[in-house]
Amino acid sequence: MNADNRRQEIADYVIERGDARIDELVSAFNVSRMTIHRHVEELARQGVLRKLHGAVSAQPSGVYESLFRFRETRAAKAKHALAQAALKEIEPGQVVMFDDSTTATALGPLLAQVSPLTAVTNSLSLAQELVDAPDLKLILLGGEFHPTYNAFIGHICETALSQLRVNQLICSASAIDGTAALIQDPQVTRVKQAMMRSASRRILLVDSSKFGKVALHLFANLTEFDLVLVDDDLPEANADALCAAGVKLELVAST
């Protein structure tokens, strides 16, 4: 097995489980610790996995976003419910922008139901989903491709966004602390904020597992969104506090 294939298998192993000890990887792949460390170093350099003391993780942290492929397996039922709810907010003929989140990407298979439509996105995953969709015009934002997000970010993407105006933005966040929507990566934060400025109406989709979590950068206050959709596993006390703060909250049944 060549090095690239071995690294892919290690990445798949860790992504499936969320994290793994180095000793566990040595045993699972029947190679030396030095070999595992070498592969883990390269996967960390690529932004696929994160090195910890004696372990490796695909889980996000306060300053590290997990790989798109890992995130799309998490809270799948809630994301599908949120996507269904967001679809009801889209009208045929609109220009709708979608960020690179796995939650917004979940709308991809549903958008044919509201065509004709113009979709604007920096997400390569969503673009690949929509490229052959009937009655749908696709605008893919350029920029520097980042494999962790499977998306385009950076100055070129932000500049393109400054020249666009869309009817709606549908996006997500990495974490919610109080009424603050947070993102780990500063470049991703700037792109999402540029998207906010380009949109007449802004909708945030966020599954309840992200509440009470922390990420490094402030994306926006929840009161800046015209609608915040959250699955109904959100504790009642949290929902009441958000409504009292003026957040336009709608709980979505996740079953």
C-alpha positions in Angstrom: 0.0 0.0 0.0 1.4 3.4 -1.0 1.7 6.3 1.4 -1.3 8.2 0.0 -3.6 5.2 0.3 -2.4 4.5 3.9 -3.1 8.1 4.9 -6.5 8.0 3.3 -7.3 4.8 5.4 -6.1 6.5 8.6 -8.2 9.6 7.8 -11.3 7.4 7.2 -10.7 5.5 10.4 -10.4 8.6 12.5 -13.3 10.5 10.8 -15.6 7.5 11.3 -14.8 7.4 15.1 -14.2 11.1 15.7 -10.8 10.5 17.3 -8.2 7.8 18.0 -5.2 7.1 20.1 -1.8 6.7 18.4 -1.4 3.2 19.9 -4.8 2.3 18.5 -3.7 3.3 15.0 -0.5 1.4 15.3 -2.5 -1.7 16.2 -5.2 -1.2 13.6 -2.8 -0.7 10.7 0.0 -3.0 11.9 2.8 -0.4 11.3 5.3 1.3 13.5 4.6 4.3 15.7 7.1 6.3 13.6 5.1 5.5 10.4 1.8 6.5 12.1 3.3 9.8 13.4 4.6 10.6 9.9 1.1 10.0 8.3 -0.6 12.0 11.1 1.8 14.9 10.7 1.0 15.1 7.0 -2.8 14.8 7.6 -2.5 17.6 10.2 -0.6 19.7 7.7 -3.3 19.2 5.2 -6.0 20.3 7.7 -7.7 16.9 7.6 -7.0 15.9 11.2 -5.8 17.5 14.3 -2.9 16.2 16.4 -3.4 15.9 20.2 -1.0 14.5 22.9 -0.9 10.8 22.1 -3.9 11.0 19.9 -5.5 12.4 16.7 -8.9 13.9 16.2 -11.4 14.9 13.6 -13.5 16.7 16.2 -13.7 20.5 16.1 -12.3 22.6 18.8 -12.5 26.3 19.7 -10.0 27.2 17.0 -10.1 24.2 14.7 -12.9 23.3 12.3 -13.3 19.6 11.4 -13.2 18.3 7.9 -16.4 18.7 5.7 -16.6 15.0 5.3 -16.7 14.5 9.1 -19.2 17.3 9.7 -21.7 16.0 7.1 -22.1 12.8 9.1 -23.1 14.6 12.3 -26.7 15.6 13.3 -27.9 14.3 9.9 -31.5 14.1 11.0 -31.6 17.6 12.4 -29.9 19.0 9.3 -32.4 17.4 7.0 -35.3 18.8 9.0 -33.7 22.3 8.9 -33.2 22.0 5.2 -36.8 21.1 4.7 -37.9 24.1 6.8 -35.6 26.4 4.9 -36.9 25.2 1.6 -40.3 26.7 2.5 -38.7 30.1 2.7 -37.5 30.0 -0.9 -39.7 31.2 -3.8 -39.2 30.3 -7.4 -37.3 32.9 -9.4 -35.3 34.1 -6.4 -31.5 34.4 -6.2 -30.4 32.5 -3.1 -26.9 32.3 -1.6 -25.7 29.3 0.3 -22.6 29.2 2.5 -20.2 26.2 2.7 -21.8 24.6 5.7 -23.0 21.0 5.7 -26.4 22.3 6.9 -26.9 24.5 3.9 -25.5 21.9 1.6 -28.3 19.6 2.8 -30.7 21.7 0.7 -29.0 20.6 -2.5 -31.3 17.6 -3.3 -34.4 19.7 -2.5 -33.9 22.8 -4.6 -35.5 21.3 -7.8 -38.8 21.7 -5.9 -38.6 25.5 -6.0 -37.1 26.0 -9.5 -36.5 28.1 -11.5 -33.8 29.4 -9.2 -30.4 31.0 -9.2 -28.1 29.5 -6.6 -24.9 31.3 -5.5 -22.4 29.5 -3.4 -18.7 29.0 -2.4 -19.3 25.4 -1.6 -17.8 22.9 -4.1 -20.0 20.1 -2.6 -23.2 22.0 -3.2 -22.0 23.1 -6.7 -21.4 19.5 -7.6 -24.9 18.6 -6.4 -26.5 21.4 -8.5 -24.4 21.4 -11.7 -27.0 19.2 -13.6 -30.1 20.4 -11.8 -32.9 21.5 -14.2 -34.1 25.1 -14.3 -31.3 26.1 -11.9 -28.7 28.7 -12.7 -25.5 28.1 -10.7 -23.0 30.9 -9.7 -19.9 29.5 -8.1 -17.9 32.0 -6.1 -14.2 31.8 -6.8 -11.3 32.2 -4.4 -8.7 30.0 -2.8 -9.9 26.4 -2.5 -9.7 25.0 1.1 -10.0 21.2 1.4 -11.1 21.3 5.0 -14.3 23.1 4.0 -14.4 21.8 0.4 -15.1 25.4 -0.5 -13.6 28.6 -1.8 -12.6 31.4 0.6 -10.2 34.3 0.8 -9.8 37.7 -0.7 -11.0 36.8 -4.2 -14.2 35.3 -2.8 -14.9 38.3 -0.6 -14.3 40.7 -3.6 -16.8 38.7 -5.7 -19.4 38.9 -3.0 -19.1 42.7 -2.8 -20.4 42.9 -6.3 -23.5 40.7 -5.7 -26.9 41.3 -4.3 -29.2 38.3 -3.6 -32.7 37.8 -2.3 -31.7 35.5 0.5 -28.8 34.0 2.3 -29.0 30.5 3.9 -26.1 29.8 6.2 -24.9 28.2 9.4 -22.4 28.7 12.2 -19.9 26.5 14.1 -21.1 27.3 17.6 -23.7 29.4 19.4 -22.8 31.1 22.7 -25.7 33.1 24.1 -26.9 35.2 21.1 -23.5 35.1 19.3 -23.0 33.0 16.2 -19.3 31.9 16.1 -16.9 30.5 13.5 -13.4 29.0 14.1 -11.6 30.2 10.9 -11.1 34.0 10.4 -11.1 33.7 6.6 -14.4 31.8 6.7 -15.8 34.4 9.1 -15.0 37.2 6.7 -16.6 35.4 3.8 -19.8 34.7 5.7 -19.9 38.3 6.9 -19.5 39.4 3.2 -22.4 37.1 2.3 -24.5 38.8 5.0 -23.9 42.2 3.5 -24.9 40.9 0.0 -28.3 39.5 1.1 -31.6 41.3 1.5 -32.8 38.5 3.8 -30.7 36.3 6.1 -31.6 32.8 7.4 -29.5 30.9 9.9 -29.8 27.1 10.2 -28.2 25.6 13.3 -28.7 22.3 15.0 -29.2 22.3 18.7 -25.9 20.5 19.4 -24.0 23.7 18.6 -25.5 25.7 21.4 -23.4 26.3 24.5 -20.2 25.7 22.4 -17.4 28.2 21.7 -15.5 29.1 18.6 -12.9 31.8 18.2 -14.4 34.4 15.9 -17.7 36.3 16.1 -19.7 35.8 12.9 -22.9 37.7 13.8 -25.4 38.3 16.5 -28.5 36.1 16.2 -30.7 39.2 16.1 -29.1 40.2 12.8 -30.9 37.3 11.1 -34.4 37.6 9.7 -35.0 34.0 10.8 -33.1 31.5 12.9 -34.2 27.8 12.4 -33.2 25.3 15.1 -34.3 21.7 15.7 -36.7 21.2 18.6 -34.1 19.4 20.7 -33.0 22.8 21.9 -33.9 23.1 25.6 -36.9 25.2 26.4 -34.9 27.6 28.6 -32.5 28.3 25.7 -35.4 29.0 23.3 -37.1 31.3 25.8 -33.9 33.2 26.4 -33.4 33.7 22.6 -36.9 34.9 22.1 -36.6 37.3 25.0 -33.4 38.7 23.4 -35.3 39.5 20.2 -34.1 36.6 18.1 -36.6 35.6 15.4 -36.5 31.9 16.4 -38.4 29.0 14.8 -38.1 25.5 16.2 -38.3 22.7 13.7 -39.4 19.1 14.4 -36.5 16.8 13.9 -38.5 13.6 13.8 
